[in-house]
Amino acid sequence: LFTHFARPDSPGVAVGLLHRGRVLHKSCYGMADIAHGVPLAADSVIRIGSQTKQFTVLLALMLEAEGTLSMDDEVHRYLSWLPAFEAPVTLRHLATNTGGLRDFLEALGYSGVSIAGPSTREFARQVIAHQVDLNFRPGDALIYCNTGFFLLADVVELVSGRGFDELLQERICIPLGMSDTRLMTRDSDILPRLAVHHTRGADGRWSRASWGIPLGGEGGMVSTLDDMLRWQANFHDPKIGSQKLFARMATPPAYSNGATSPYAMGLVSGAY
């Protein structure tokens, strides 16, 4: 499966496989930095992209368990700068990609702003605030949407009075010993053992890649294979959260027509 990556001229992949909390396979293939000949390792710090979404959901559910918010609350209750949508969009809709919102990263592209160009979170909010219409009535369907998790992270910060990374460290990373996991908003940040972000051009050559917009609860975290194995093991034997809470995260919602979504709350469960 990973022979294609296991070479000195290819960006790498870190792979971990667990069964009932026990590590069955752990290995790294390819490079963390092609230019400097640094191979990928289990402690290489890598962007985990949309894996961030499950952490955002867990923080929201933890706050819900404490009575700070409800996943059935309308998002407009917390973020008054949002337009009045044609139908109520709840925090649950945000966490399950069923709110019908347009993806702000795509909207940036449509407006002529490259996601690789310098930008700000506030500008992203302005783009989101201009979306008056929805793709569909909330709860009717699924569309993968970074906007929902951008907003959910904003709500988490607002009701907790803490920054996303501060809350992440306090509630998840420190208790689980995930010392290399954090929010890294910009690719220009320098971290020990940080893997280079590579992209392949039309000519087949590799170059360095970067996001221009600061990333948050929709996709801004970095972690390591070792840390993510600790995170995955926690689903089987919770040191933070609970089996009941993780079962909620893994249970896909039903659409208004009764069909079941393939996407749960920050998690996708399936068979391979």
N, C-alpha and C positions, 0 to 999 in steps of 0.2 A: 504493500500500500504506500510506503514512504520512500521507496528507492529513488524516485524522481527528485526528492529533496536532499538525499544523503550525498552531497557533493560540495566541494569547496567554492563553487561559483553559483550557489543557489541560496536564497533566503531559507531559513529553517522552519521546522515545525516541532513543537513539544507535545508529546502524547502521554496521557495517563489514562488508565482503565481501572475502574474499581468495580467490585461486586460485593454487595452487602457490607460496604465500608472497608473492604480489604483490597489493597493495591495488587492487581494482577500483572500489570505492565506499566513501565515508566521508562521512557527513552526520548532522546532528542536527535534530530536529523538535520543536517545542513548548518547554516551559518547565522550568527547573530549580527555579524558585521562583515560583509564580503570584502570591503576595501582594506580592512586591517586583519583579515584572516582569523576572526574570532568565532569559534564554533558556538552554536547554541547549547546552553546547559540548563539543568533543572532550576538554577537560580538566576537565569537570565530574566530581566524585567521586560515584559512585552505588553503592548496595548491589547486589552481583551475586548475592546469594542463593545458590541451590544450585549456581551455577557454582563456588562454593567447594569443592565435593566433588572436582572433578578435581585441585585443588591438594593436597588432603588425600591423595588416592590417590598422586600423584606423590611426595610426601614419604615415604609409606610404602614405595613401591617403591625409592626411593633408599636408604633405610635397609636394605631387604632386600638390595640389591646389595652393601652393605657388610658383610652378615652379621649385622646387629644384630637382625633379626627375620625371620620367614618368613611369607608370606601364607597358608601352610597351617597355621600355629599356631592353636590354639584361643584365643579371646579370653579365656577364663577363666584361661589361663596368666599373663596380664598383669594382669587386673582381677579380683582374687579376691573383690571385693565383689558380683560378679554372682551370681545364683542358679545352681544346677546345672541347666542346661537338659536337656530330655528327650533331646536329641541334640547332638553337638558342633557349635558354631558357630565357624567359622574367620574369620580376618581377610579372607580372600578372599570369604567369604559377605557380610561387612560391606560390602566395596567394590563388590559386584555386586548388592546389594539382594536377595540370595537366602537370607538367614539366617532368615527367618520371624519376626523380632522385631516387636513392636508399636511404632508410632511414638510417641515420648514426647510430641511436641507434641499429638497427638490424645488421648493418655492424660491430659495435663493438662486438656484440655477436658472429657473424660468425668468427671474428678474434681472439676469445678467451678472449676478455676483458669484464669482467662483468660490467654492468651499475651500479652495487652497489659498485664496487671497485673505489679507488681514481683515478681521471683523471682530465683533464683540457680541456678548450675550444680549446686551440691551438692543442691539440692532436686530438680532433674531427675534426678540419679543415684539419689536415693531412689525416685523414681517408676519408673525403669528397673529398679531392684533388686527391686521388688515384682511384676515380670512373670515369673511362674514358667513359664507355658505359652507355646508358640510358635504362630504362625498356621499353620505347616506344617513338615514336616521340612526342615532346611536342605538347599538344593540342589534341592528339588522344584519350586519356582515362584519368581515374582517378586512382591514387594510393595515399592513405593517407601517407604523407611524412613529418616527422619532419625536414628533411634537408632543405626543401624549406623555412620554417619559421626561421630556424637558419640563413640562408643566408639573408633573408629579413630583419631580425633584425640587422645583420651586416651592410647592406646597409643603413638602417635608422640611425644607429650610425655614419657611415662614412659621409653621406651627411649633417647631422645636426651638426656634431662636438660635439655631446653630448652623454653621456651614456644612455642606454635604460631606466633605472629607472629615471634618471634626466629628460628626455624628457617626460616620462610617468607621472611623478608628475606635471610637468609644464603644459602640454597640456590637461590632463584628470583628474587625481586624485584631485588636489587642486581645480580646477574650479567646480567639482561636489561634493566636500566635502567627497571624499572617503579616509578618513584619515588612514584607516587600510589596504589599498591596496598598494602593492609595488612588486618589483622584489626581490625574495629571492633566490639567486643563489644556495646556499647549504643548505641541511637539518640540518647541524650542527649549523646554525645561531640560535640565541635566540631572540625571539620576545615576547612581552606581549600577553598573552591569546592564544599562539600558540597551536593548536591541535596536538597531537601526531600522527605520521604516523604509522598506524598499518598494519601488514600483518599476514595472517593465515598460519601456517605451515601444513604439511601433517598430523600431529597428531591432527589438529583441534584447537591447542592453538594459542593465539595471541602473537606476539612479535613486537618490534619496527622495522620500515623499514626506509631505507634511500637510496637516490641516491648518487652515487659516483661522477658522472660527474656534473659540475656546469651547471645549467639550465638557459636558456635565453628566447628570444622571442618566442620559440617554446613551452614553458610549465613551465616557472619558477616563475610565479606570485603567490602571496597569497592574499586572500581577506576575507571578512566576508559576511554573508547573508545580513546584513544591507547595506553594500557598494554595493553589487551586485544588490540589489533592486534599488539603486540610478542609477547604470549603465543602468539597463534595462529600467527604467523610461525615461532615456535620449533618447532612441530610439523613444519613442512616442512624447516627448516634448523636443527637443534638446536645451540644454544650451551650449553644444559644438558640433561641427559637424553640420549636416543639414539633413533634411528628404531625400534630393536628394542623399547625400553621403551614408546614411544608406541603401537606396534603392539599390544602387550599391553593397554594401556589401552583401545584401540579394538576389541578382539576380544571379542564377547559370549560368555558361557559357555553350555554346554549343560546343561539340566536333567537330572535323573536318568532321565527318560523319553526322553531323546535330542533333545527339541525345543530350539531355540535361543532364548535370551532376547533381547529387543530392547534391553536395557541392558547395557553393557559394564562398565568399571571407572571410574566417574565420568564417562564419556563415552557419548553416544548418536550412532551414525553412521547416516545415512539419506539418502534421495533427496528432493529438493524439485522 
